[in-house]
Amino acid sequence: MTQLRRQACQIAAERVVSFMLRGRPGDWGMDIDRWDWNPGVGLIAILEYYEAARKPEILSELTVWIERNKHQSQHHKVINSMAPFTVFPRLYELTGDLYYRDKAIDIGNWVLTEAPKTREGALEHTVTEPEQFAEQVWADTIFMAVLFLARLARVSGDPKYGDEALRQLQLHIELLQDDNTGVLFHGWNCGSGDHMSAARWGRANAWIALATPMIVQELQGMPVIPDTLMERYSRLLQGLLAYQADNGLWPVVVDRPEYRCEVSGSAGIAAGFMKAAKLGWVGDNYRSAAELTLMRLLEHIDEQGNVGGVSGGTPVLATEAAYNEFEIRSTQYGQGLALLLLAEYLN
């Protein structure tokens, strides 16, 4: 990576973080002071950026955010609201504050023993909004809750969290993977036994493409990672590489080249490519593909640090076309996925 490109990534990352932390109170997309998945993805990314940049003020921003918002965590115990807890195990290591460890263990036990599961044993995707998606498995769950379990397993040394993280990762990929293309459907309905709209949504693929190497790294030396899981993950990346557009991005539904390209899912997929390449799981062609995504991403970040071209938060929509028609808006998770890719080039 050239020094000039690294400088561009550093400037972009600083702008993205600044835009995230300013937030927009009352705006669902950019309100950072909510205990939910949207700001949670942002926090995970900010921690990743801290690991790359090692700026003390970034760590301080994270601890101040938690102190300011932790009272909200008592009001929601659903899969989506697990996302902010993902930073707790590492914050315990960085600060030595027992609050982070003890709270993470409490929440980890809730996921293991009380969180609703489908008839197939997968975590049912539950949300803070007054809606229920009974018996539904979403790719989102892996990033929002299972990554947390893996991090807790490593820091606590308790294998039960790692065993469940691995089990959930395997189940989700098995239930969501399209055998023909290797890529993932957004969701699976255990009750009806189908993928609902059967949309191979870009951001769904990003959640698992990115979370899998992060989870496996956390679980080193704990449960043995099955070859079948790695084979499925390899097929996922192969399928995604085949669908990358010439401009370096992916369509909002990855196998629909006529649909618009979407920035957050593209950034997440590319960050997954980079993590897999660094682990030696894939060749340099994936690194090159991710670098092409990075160049397009930089074009979508304005001088204020706002990441453009991000589609709104969606449940499993009724049709593939609905994903293409969904609103474009600024979001904490869009900022976060962009920051995760930038951090890969700064680490």
Secondary structure, DSSP 8 states (H G I E B T S, - for coil): --HHHHHHHHHHHHHHHHHHHH--TT-TTT--SSSSHHHHHHHHHHHHHHHHH--HHHHHHHHHHHHHHGGGGGS--SSGGGGGGGGHHHHHHHH--HHHHHHHHHHHHHHHHTS-B-TTS-B----SSS---TTEEETHHIIIIIHHHHHHHHHH--HHHHHHHHHHHHHHHHHHB-TTTS-B-SEEETTTTB-TT---BHHHHHHHHHHHHHHHHHTTTSS---HHHHHHHHHHHHHHHHH--TTS-EESBTT-TTS-EEHHHHHHHHHHHHHHHHTTSS-HHHHHHHHHHHHHHHHTB-TT--B-S-B----S-SSHHHHHHS-B---HHHHHHHHHHHHHHH-
